[in-house]
Amino acid sequence: MTLIRQSSEGLVSRTRPLAEAPDLLAALGPDGFAWLHDGGGLATSGVAARIRVGRGADRFRAADDDVAELLAAVEVEDPLRAPGTGPVAVGALPFHAGVEGELVVPAVVVGCAHGRAWVTETAPVEDPDHPVGTGSRWSTAPVPVPPGSDEGAGRQAWTAAVRGALRRIASGPLAKVVLAREVVVEADAPFDRVRVLDHLRTTHPSSFTYAAGGFVGASPELLVRRRGGRVTSRPMAGTAPRGVTSADDERLAAALAASAKEAEEHALVVEAVRAALEPVCREIVAEAGPQLVRLSTLTHLATTVAGHLAVPAPSALALAGILHPTPAVGGIPRADALAAIAELESFDRGLYAGPVGWVDSRGDGDWAVALRCADLDGSRARLVAGAGIVADSDPDAEWAETEAKLGPMLGALARA
């Protein structure tokens, strides 16, 4: 475990209620973490401690142990004792197990949920009134973004990758693999992260809008939520475009709901999530059938999987490690899909499709799958989107799906 600016006596964390709901984006520090959903969430600034997340299959278990040890040692003053109050660890973690990551215990967390608002400050014991590394909001002017479609060589590489996946599926045992592609856009001035986030939370209110430094997005997919002994996941698989008219939209949604291909793909994902959670639950139930979730450019099939955890209950971070990567972003079987991704994708996914979220000192927390995202680096933005490849997939149709998935972020970059 790697910490910064922590005294030998440890950290102290103080939470106090706020009289009014804060503007979370105004509280977001230059490299802070944001988690915005359903009118509430968290925004952080400064760093009290950093926790290194290593490589390998056990990285989540090791990180969970380190986070639990660190947060348990904090001297806590928290009269609210609600999910997200007190000291928390936040961040986004890489998709691939071979890439190191990092979680942060913020110096300042401003939060609101269910009619409550609060601020938590965490700092070395000898200086509890001066949290480490706090910073002010940063802002630049909005800038235009060029189109994101990289036709030509990018389209050819995508078609070749999909055909390679189809050959692997035909020869077995691979049944599904999620392939992704990247798009890089350049602007005339640095992107304004706060404006991008504000646009995303306004236009995608049902999604989890997030930021971990320059990594930003609005994910529709809840990987896992833990509240006490209750666990919830909402996997998504099965996609159709939104229609231009209401009638067209209804037609496309009905076709998605009736598609045997999409239903089979969705059922495989739901069963994988249920099976992964079953060993740590005393009861686990999936909804009888998928629901249609309509977003700005796409309609998805989604099913809620919920259960009661066995004692001792794993933390939200540990549960994220148990589930990641779901077949919705990896494939089936997992090992074969990950091998295919490594062979067929020509770039490193980075944080795309990894877990993003937070966990508190009681083990409660929220983690989403990092989708609809971009890495912002000055005037450069790198976007990634993927599509699930199964036996009867068509490269052109899957390309169109990735185009639709890139749309929300391209729109935020262009209009924020």
Secondary structure in CASP SS format (residue, H / E / C, confidence):
PFRMAT SS
TARGET T0000
AUTHOR 0000-0000-0000
METHOD secondary structure of the structure
MODEL  1
M C 1.00
T C 1.00
L C 1.00
I C 1.00
R C 1.00
Q C 1.00
S E 1.00
S C 1.00
E C 1.00
G E 1.00
L E 1.00
V E 1.00
S E 1.00
R E 1.00
T E 1.00
R E 1.00
P E 1.00
L C 1.00
A C 1.00
E C 1.00
A C 1.00
P C 1.00
D C 1.00
L H 1.00
L H 1.00
A H 1.00
A H 1.00
L C 1.00
G C 1.00
P C 1.00
D C 1.00
G C 1.00
F E 1.00
A E 1.00
W E 1.00
L E 1.00
H E 1.00
D C 1.00
G C 1.00
G E 1.00
G E 1.00
L E 1.00
A E 1.00
T E 1.00
S E 1.00
G E 1.00
V E 1.00
A E 1.00
A E 1.00
R E 1.00
I E 1.00
R E 1.00
V E 1.00
G C 1.00
R C 1.00
G C 1.00
A C 1.00
D C 1.00
R H 1.00
F H 1.00
R H 1.00
A H 1.00
A H 1.00
D H 1.00
D H 1.00
D H 1.00
V H 1.00
A H 1.00
E H 1.00
L H 1.00
L H 1.00
A H 1.00
A H 1.00
V C 1.00
E E 1.00
V E 1.00
E E 1.00
D C 1.00
P C 1.00
L C 1.00
R C 1.00
A C 1.00
P C 1.00
G C 1.00
T C 1.00
G C 1.00
P C 1.00
V E 1.00
A E 1.00
V E 1.00
G E 1.00
A E 1.00
L C 1.00
P C 1.00
F C 1.00
H C 1.00
A C 1.00
G C 1.00
V C 1.00
E C 1.00
G E 1.00
E E 1.00
L E 1.00
V E 1.00
V E 1.00
P E 1.00
A E 1.00
V E 1.00
V E 1.00
V E 1.00
G E 1.00
C E 1.00
A E 1.00
H C 1.00
G C 1.00
R E 1.00
A E 1.00
W E 1.00
V E 1.00
T E 1.00
E E 1.00
T E 1.00
A E 1.00
P E 1.00
V C 1.00
E C 1.00
D C 1.00
P C 1.00
D C 1.00
H C 1.00
P C 1.00
V C 1.00
G C 1.00
T C 1.00
G C 1.00
S C 1.00
R C 1.00
W C 1.00
S C 1.00
T C 1.00
A C 1.00
P C 1.00
V C 1.00
P C 1.00
V C 1.00
P C 1.00
P C 1.00
G C 1.00
S C 1.00
D C 1.00
E C 1.00
G C 1.00
A H 1.00
G H 1.00
R H 1.00
Q H 1.00
A H 1.00
W H 1.00
T H 1.00
A H 1.00
A H 1.00
V H 1.00
R H 1.00
G H 1.00
A H 1.00
L H 1.00
R H 1.00
R H 1.00
I H 1.00
A H 1.00
S H 1.00
G C 1.00
P C 1.00
L C 1.00
A C 1.00
K E 1.00
V E 1.00
V E 1.00
L E 1.00
A E 1.00
R E 1.00
E E 1.00
V E 1.00
V E 1.00
V E 1.00
E E 1.00
A C 1.00
D C 1.00
A C 1.00
P C 1.00
F C 1.00
D C 1.00
R H 1.00
V H 1.00
R H 1.00
V H 1.00
L H 1.00
D H 1.00
H H 1.00
L H 1.00
R H 1.00
T H 1.00
T H 1.00
H C 1.00
P C 1.00
S C 1.00
S C 1.00
F E 1.00
T E 1.00
Y E 1.00
A E 1.00
A E 1.00
G C 1.00
G C 1.00
F E 1.00
V E 1.00
G E 1.00
A E 1.00
S E 1.00
P C 1.00
E C 1.00
L E 1.00
L E 1.00
V E 1.00
R E 1.00
R E 1.00
R E 1.00
G C 1.00
G C 1.00
R E 1.00
V E 1.00
T E 1.00
S E 1.00
R E 1.00
P C 1.00
M E 1.00
A E 1.00
G E 1.00
T E 1.00
A E 1.00
P E 1.00
R C 1.00
G C 1.00
V C 1.00
T C 1.00
S H 1.00
A H 1.00
D H 1.00
D H 1.00
E H 1.00
R H 1.00
L H 1.00
A H 1.00
A H 1.00
A H 1.00
L H 1.00
A H 1.00
A H 1.00
S C 1.00
A H 1.00
K H 1.00
E H 1.00
A H 1.00
E H 1.00
E H 1.00
H H 1.00
A H 1.00
L H 1.00
V H 1.00
V H 1.00
E H 1.00
A H 1.00
V H 1.00
R H 1.00
A H 1.00
A H 1.00
L H 1.00
E H 1.00
P H 1.00
V H 1.00
C E 1.00
R E 1.00
E E 1.00
I E 1.00
V E 1.00
A E 1.00
E C 1.00
A C 1.00
G C 1.00
P C 1.00
Q E 1.00
L E 1.00
V E 1.00
R E 1.00
L C 1.00
S C 1.00
T C 1.00
L E 1.00
T E 1.00
H E 1.00
L E 1.00
A E 1.00
T C 1.00
T C 1.00
V E 1.00
A E 1.00
G E 1.00
H E 1.00
L E 1.00
A C 1.00
V C 1.00
P C 1.00
A C 1.00
P C 1.00
S C 1.00
A H 1.00
L H 1.00
A H 1.00
L H 1.00
A H 1.00
G H 1.00
I H 1.00
L H 1.00
H C 1.00
P C 1.00
T C 1.00
P C 1.00
A C 1.00
V C 1.00
G C 1.00
G E 1.00
I E 1.00
P C 1.00
R H 1.00
A H 1.00
D H 1.00
A H 1.00
L H 1.00
A H 1.00
A H 1.00
I H 1.00
A H 1.00
E H 1.00
L H 1.00
E C 1.00
S C 1.00
F C 1.00
D C 1.00
R C 1.00
G C 1.00
L C 1.00
Y C 1.00
A C 1.00
G C 1.00
P E 1.00
V E 1.00
G E 1.00
W E 1.00
V E 1.00
D E 1.00
S C 1.00
R C 1.00
G C 1.00
D C 1.00
G E 1.00
D E 1.00
W E 1.00
A E 1.00
V E 1.00
A C 1.00
L C 1.00
R C 1.00
C E 1.00
A E 1.00
D E 1.00
L E 1.00
D E 1.00
G C 1.00
S C 1.00
R E 1.00
A E 1.00
R E 1.00
L E 1.00
V E 1.00
A E 1.00
G E 1.00
A E 1.00
G E 1.00
I E 1.00
V C 1.00
A C 1.00
D C 1.00
S C 1.00
D C 1.00
P H 1.00
D H 1.00
A H 1.00
E H 1.00
W H 1.00
A H 1.00
E H 1.00
T H 1.00
E H 1.00
A H 1.00
K H 1.00
L H 1.00
G H 1.00
P H 1.00
M H 1.00
L H 1.00
G H 1.00
A H 1.00
L H 1.00
A H 1.00
R H 1.00
A C 1.00
END
